[in-house]
Amino acid sequence: MAREDRGVSGGPPAAVRMEFARRLQNALNDKGWTQSELARRMAPLLRESRIGRDNISKYVRGKVLPLPPALEAMAKVLGVESKDLLPSRATAGVSQELMPSSLRDIGGDRYWVQLNMALDADIALEIMQLVRKGRKKGGEGA
C-alpha cells in the first residue's frame, strides 16, 4: 500500500513526505489513535489490498506515501479530506520548500539565491565553484 516516492506535486519528495507524516501524526493524535488502530479501521475499506501497522509506521516516519486507495481510506476513517493530509505545491506549510528556485535582491548589489532542484553533476559542481568564488570575494552566507 506504499510506494517509494520520487516526485509528488513537483516538489522534493522528502519535503512532501515529511509534511504528510506530520499531518498524519497530528490527525492520529487528535483522534487518540495508535498506528495499529488506524490500520484496523482502514482494513475493511481496502478489500483488494492489505494494510498493517508497518505501513502506517512508514507513512508516519515520512519514508513513503500511501497509494491513492490507502490515502482515501485513511482520510475517510480519520474524518478529513485527503487533500488535508497530502500537501500540494500551494500548501503554505511547505510552499517555500517546494519552490525550485528563487532570486531575491537584498540590496548593495547582492542577491539571495535559493536552488532546490535536481541537477546533473557537472552543473551542480559548477554552481558550487561559483558559490565558493563568491565567498572568497567577501560574500557572506552564500
N, C-alpha and C positions, 0 to 999 in steps of 0.2 A: 504494500500500500504506500510505499515511499519510493522516491526516485532521487538519485543524486541530481542536484540542481545546477545547471550551468548557465543560467541567464534568465531570470524571471523579471518581467516588466522592463527589460532593457537595462537593468541595474546590476551592480555587483552581486553575485549570488550570496556571498556571506552577509552582506548588509540586509538583504531581503529575508534570508533565513533567520537571522538573529532577531529582526523585528517581529517576524511571525512567531518565533519562540517566546519572545517577551509577551506578546499579546495573548498567546495560548496560555502561558503560565498565569497571567493575570485573570483570564477567564476561569481557569481551574480554581484559583484562589477565591474568586468571587462566589463560586458555587460550593466551595469547601470540598471539592472532589480530589481524589487521587488520580494518578495516571491510569491505574487499573480500573477505577470506576468509569472514567471516560471511555476506555476501550470496551468495557462491558456494555455500556449504553449505546455505543456506536455499532456493535456487532450485529444486532438484528437488522440494521439498515443497510448492511453490506453483505448481501446474500452471495454475491459472486466472488468474494474475496474474504480473507481473514484479517483481523486486526487484533493486536495484543498490546500489552503494556510496553513491550520492547519498541514497537512502532511509535507509541506516544512519547516514550523517552527520547527517541531520536528527534522527534519534532520539537520537544521542549528544550533540548540541548542545541538546537539550531543545526543539526547535522544534515537533515534532509527536509524537503517539503512534502506534504501529502499530495497524492494524486487527486484529481477533481472529485471522484466519488467519495473518498475519505474526507476531503475538505468539506463537502456538502453535508455529510453525515455528522461531522464534528460540529459544524455551525448549528445544525438543527438541534442536536441534543443540548448544546450549550445555550440555545435560545438567542443566537446572534446571526447576523448575516455573514456569509463567507468573506465578503469584502472588508468586514470589520476585523477579520483575523489576518488575511493576506494583504500585505502592503502593496501599493501601486506606486508608479512614478510620481503621482501627485500627492502622495501621503506626506503630511507635514513632518512626521516623526523621522522619516528617512530621506526626505526630499533633497537635503543638502548632500547626503552621502551618494545619492543616485545621479547627481549631475556629473556627466562625463568630464567636463572641463569648465573652468571659469577664469576670467581675467578681470581684475579689479584695480582701478587706479587708486593708489594710496598716497599720491602726492609726491612732490620732489623728484619728478621724472622716474618714479618707481611704480611697479605693479605687483600685486599679489596674484600668483599663478597657482591654480589647482588642477591637477590632472588625476583622473580616476577612471582609467581605461586600460584595456589590454593592448600592448604594442609589441611589434616584432622586436627581438632582442637588439638589433643594430640601432633602431630608432630610440629605444629606451636608454641604451648606453650613451648615445649621442646627447640626449636630453640631460642625462646626469652629468656628463662632462661640461655642458654649458652651465648647469647649476653650480658646479664646483668653481668654474671660472668666475661666475658672478660673486660667489662668496669671497674669493681671493681678492676681488676688486673692492671689497668692503661692504658688500650686501649682507644684511642680517636676515636670518630666518628664511633664507631662500629655499 
